Amino acid sequence: MGMFKWLYPGMRVKRWVLLCCFGTILCSMGFVLTITEIQKTSGSLVVLLGAVLVAVSIRKIIKSVVTVLLPQRENELVNIMYQKRHLDRGPRIVAIGGGSGLAVLLHGLKEFTSNITAVVTVADDGGSSGRLRSQFNMPPPGDIRNCLVALADAEPMMSDLFQFRFQESGELEGHNFGNLFILAMLKVTGDFEKAIKESSKILAIRGRVIPSTLKKVSLLARHQDGTETEGESNISQVRSPIKRLFLKPANCGATEDAIQAIENAEAIVIGPGSLYTSLLPNLLIEELSAALARSIVPKIYVCNVMTQPHETDNLSAFDHVNALIEHTRPEILSHVIVNTGEVPDTILKRYVKQEAYPVTNDMARIRALGYTVIATDIVQAVDTVRHNSRKVCKLIMDVVGQHRKNTTSEEKKKKKFANVKSR
């Protein structure tokens, strides 16, 4: 019965189907004329005319369907199809982190591959996310929302809607629409992971966004002066340097999707992002860091360009790397990307007032730990200092490409050795 609906009035398909049939008949007649040598020239012309009619009709049928499914993007059909086919063949990348740094990276990665899995921290307890977490006993949605928007392939208006923040005084003041949407989806589905998956469909994201754990966790920092601070939003307010970071509860398990993504990845990227409040909350989950250590694919840490006030004061690139491995294990990394570019003085002066400075590039000390260091200009400074996501992602793709090449060579050698041995 469904097939006959194509013949209903107003479908704008029947005429083109009939034209396609007529073109097919002309092609058949033309072939007959050519093969029987009755009129070769006339037969060729009839075949050509039939082929043109078939091509035009098929194009019109496709346009009629696309106009309904993608009314605003029918002129982009070829680009959409190319991107979909090309990106589906891209490498499987896992990106671990949170905050704005991870969102910047994901925005660049989606231009190279759609096989992206973002593993996102759920330790945030400030702002709109913190209020929803406390009031509704749910994981904080803020960092997850940022990653969804970064990977979105939906209309720009939809992304703007998810990032909209209410400014008017009242109960909604400070809340983000995307956070409220994820909360509503949680209430409808009854499951936080399902809520994220359904939100992902609405935004038509390239890849997946999954929380690192479903437990309600909080951060505990022990400072060098012996004091302790609990809560992600409070840690960066204390001037005393962080000596050690802990998760509460300590035995929270990683999500199965996160572990599976790491095990199937062709490359794993950690950062960029806040060292103690975006990256380590994920890596302190024992199951997750153990899976990272077992993986033999490139594990790339993207070091921050600037220090963060009261969190990474005076920390060099080596200090960032050392903090990661001291809290976890050395095997979680294989490559480190560090910036060698300079921040313009006009912008740097503004950061200095906030007690933020460029991260010192002491790559020799990192190499001494046994890691491969990729040092280049990756800074992008317009109004704020950010990583140039396209440059960083190009570096990541180069590492993945080299690893694929080496893996293929090793497999060929093993196969050749096995063949020789069998003789």
N, C-alpha and C positions, 0 to 999 in steps of 0.2 A: 504493500500500500504506500510505503514511503517513497518508492521510486516514482509513482504517478504524480506526486506533489510537484515534481519538476515541471509538469504540464499545466499547473494551475495558472490562471490569468495573473499578469503582473510580475511574474518571476524574472522576466527579461532574459530568458534562457532558450525558449522554444525556437525562436527565429534563428538563433545561431546554431542550434542543434540541426535544424533543417538545412541550413546553409552548409554545415559540415558534411551532412549526408550527401547533399547535391555535389559538393566538391569531390567527395570520395567516388561517387558514380562517374563524374567526369574523368578522374584519374584512371579508373578501370577501363572506361571506353577508350581513352587515349592509349593505354597500354595495348589494348586489343588491336587498334588501328596500326600501332607501331610494329607489333610482333607479326601480324598477318601481312605486313608490307603493302597494305592497301594504299595508305597515304601517310608515309613516315613523317613528313613535315607537319601536316595537319595534326597527326597523332601527338607529336611532341608538344605542339601548342596547346592542345586540349589537356594533356598531363600537367603542363605548367599552369594553366588557368585553374585546374582543379586543386593543385597544391596550394596556390595562392588563396583560394576560397577556404580551404581547410585551415590554413595558418591564421587567416583573419578571424574565422569563426571561433577557433580555439582561444585566440587572444581575447575575443569579446566575452566568451564564457567565463574565462578566468577573471576578467575585469569585473563582470557582474557579481561574481562570488566575493571577490576582494572588497568591492565597494560596500558590501553589507558587513563583512567581518572587520575590515579596517577602513572605515569611511574617511578618516583623516590622513591615512598613510598609503593610499593606493599607488601614488607615484613612487613610493619607496619600496615597492614589492621586490624588485631585483636585489636591492641592497639588503633587505630583510632576509631573503632566501640565502644570499651569499654569506652573510654574517652567521646565520644559523648553521649552515653546512660547514663553514670554515671553522667557526668557534667550537663546534661539537667535536672536532678532531684535535682540539688543543690539549695541552698537558693537564693532568689532574693536580691541582695546586691546593694545599691547605694553608690558610692564613690564620694565625693565632694572635689574639690581642683584644683590643677594645678602644673606646674613645674615638676621637677624631682622626688619630693617626692611622688606625686600621681602615677606616672609611675612605681615606685618601688613597691608600694602597689598593683597595678593592675597586675603586673607580677606575684606576689605571689597568688593573688585571683583566677586567671584563672586556677590554678591547683586544686581548690576546687569546682568551679561552673562556668558555662557559662552564668548564669543569672545575668550578671553584667551590671550596667549602670554607666558610668563615667560622672558626671556633671562638666564641665570644665570652668574655668574663661576665659574671652575674654578681659581682661583689659591690656594685655601686649602691650607695645609700643616701645620696644627696639629690636635691632638686625634685623635679617631677617624678623621676624614677623612684627615689627614696620614699616619697609620700605614698605612692601607689603600693610599693613593697610593704610598707608598714601597715597601711589601711586594709589592703586586700590579701595580705600574706602570700604574695606572688613574687617570682624573680623579677628584678628590675628590668624594664623593657628598653631603656634609653639607648644603650650601646647596640642592642640588637636592631632597634629601629634605624639607627644611623647606617648600619651595614646593609639593611634591606634597601634603603633609599639609594645607597652607593651602587648597589648591584642592579637597581631597577632598570627595566627596559620599557616602562610604561610612559604615558604622556608626561611632560614636565609638570603639568598642573597637578597630577596625582602625587608626584614627589614633593612639590611645594605644600600640598595639603598635609602630607604626613609630617612635614617639618614645622608646620604652623604652630606657634605658641601663643596662648591666650595672655593678653596683657591687662585686660580690664580687671579691676578689683572684684573680688568675690571668690567663691569656692574653686573656680576654674583658673584663677590667676596663677601663671607660671607653668600650668600644665601644657603638655604638648599633645596635639591631636593624635599623632601616631601612637603615642603611649596609651592614650585612652582607647584607641582602636584595637590595639593588641589586647588590652584588658577586656574589652567587649568580646573579642574573638575567643579569649580564654573562657569567658562565662558561657559562650555558645557551645564551644567544643568540649569544655571540661578538662582540657589538657593543654599545658603551656607549649609543648612541642608541636601539637596539632595547630595551635593558634598561630605559631610562627609559619608553619607550612602553608596554611590558608592565606595568611597575609602575603606570603611570598608569591602565591598564585595571582593575587590581585595586583601586585606591583610588577608581575611578569619578570622576576629577577633572573639574572644569568648566574646560576649556581645555587648554593644552599647556605643558609645561616642557621647555626645550631648553638645552643648554650654549652659551655664546657661542663657544667654540672646542673642538676635540677634541685640540689639541696639549697636551703636558705643559708648562705655563708656570709661571714663578715671578716674583715681584715684586722689583724692585731699586729702592731709594730712595736718592737722593742728598740729604744733609742740608745745611743752611746752613753748618755748620762744616766742610764738605768731606768728611766721612766718608760711607761707603756701607753700607747694610744690605740683605741679601738674605733673602727669605722673608716671607710675609704675617704669620706669627705673631711674627716678630722686630721688624718695623717699628714697631709700636705700643709697643714696650718702650724705644725710644730717645728721650731727651728733646729732642734737637736737632730743630728744626722741619724738615719736609720741603720741599726746594726743587724737586725734580723726581722724577717716578716713571717707571719703565721696565718693559717686559715682556721676559722672557728665555724664548725667543728673540723678537726684535723683529718678525719677519716672519710670525708665526703668523696663519693665515687664520681668518675667521669661518665658522661652520657655514652651509650653504646655507639651512637652515630659518630661521635667525635673520635673514638678509638678506631672504628672501622675506616673512617676517612683517612686517618694518619697511616694506617696499615696499607691502604690502597694508593697512597699519594705518590706522585713522581717528584714532588718537591714540597718542602714545608717552609713557610716564611713566618718568622716571629717578629712582630713589630711592623712599622714604628709605633711608638706609643709610650705612655708613662711607664717607666721601669717598674715601680713598686705598686702602682694602682691599676694598671691595665694589662701588663704582661705577666708578672709573677703570680697574680691570682689564678691564672690558668695553669701555670707550670708547677705550682705547689700542690696540685692534685696529683697524687702519686701514680695513679693508673695512667694519666695522660703523659707525665714526664717519662715513665717507664716505656710507654709505647714509642715516644720520641727517641729515646736512647736506643731502642731495638732497630729502628728504621735505618736502612742503608742508603736512602736517597739524600740529595742535598738538603741540608737544614740551615737556612739562611737567616741570620739576624740582621735587621736593618736598624742601625744605631741612630739615635736621635741627633738632630742637628744642633739643638740648643739644650742647655740644662734647664731644669724646672725648679723654681724657687722653693726652698725648704724640703725638697724631695731628693733632688740629685745635685745639690750645690757642690761645685768643685770636682765633680766626677768626670774623668776623662772617658774616652771610648773604651779603653782597657778596663776601667773601673765598672762600666756598664756590663761588659762581658763577664767580668769576674763575679759580679753580684748574681748574675743569672746562673752560672755554674756552681757557685757556692751554695745557693739555695736548692739546687737540683742535682745535676751530675754533668761532667764534661762532655758526655756523648750526645747531649741534646743539640749541639751545634757542629757545623762543618765549615760554614762560610760566614763572613762578617762584612757587611757593606757600610763603609764610613764616608763621610763627606769631606771633600777637600776644598769646596767652593767657599767664597767669602760672602758674608752678609753685608749689604750696603750700609754705610755709616748712619744714614738718616734713620733707617729702621733699627739698626743696632742700638742707637742711643735710647730709643723708646723701650727696648727690651732691658737695657742696663738699669733703667729706672725701676723696673720690676724685679731686678736682681736675677736676670736670666742672661747667660753668656754662651757663646759658641762652645760646643763640646770639643775638647782638645783631641787632636787626631794622633794618638801614639800607637800607630799600626805595628811598629816593630815588636812591642810588648805582646800584642795580640798574636802575631805570627809565632812568637816564642812559645805560645800555648799549643801550637800545632794546627791552628785554623788558617784557612785560606782567606786573605783579606782583599777585598775589592774596594780600592780607594779612588774616588772620582768626584767631580762636581755634581751633586744631586740636589742642591738647594734651589728653592724657588721663593723669592722674596718680593712681594708686591706691597700689600698692606701688612701681611703677617709672614712669618717664616714657616715654610712648609717644605716637605720633600717634593721634588718634581716627580710625580707619580709615573709619568711615561718613561722617564729615564731609569727610575728604579725598576720598573717592570721589565724594561728591555734588558737590564743587567740580569734579572732573575731568569728571563727566558734564555739568555745566553748560557747561563749555568745549567739550566735544564737540558738545552740542546747538546752541550758538551757531555753531560752525564748520559744522555741517550746514545750518543755516538760511542762513548767508552763502553757502555753496557752491550751494545750491538757487537763491538769488536771482541769483547770478552766471550760472548756467546758463540761467535764464529770460531774463535780459538778453541773453545771447549768442544765444539762439534767436530772440528778438524782433528783434534787430539783423540776424540772417541772413535772416529772413523779409522784412524791409523792404528789405534790399539786393537780394534776389532779384527784387523787383518792379521 
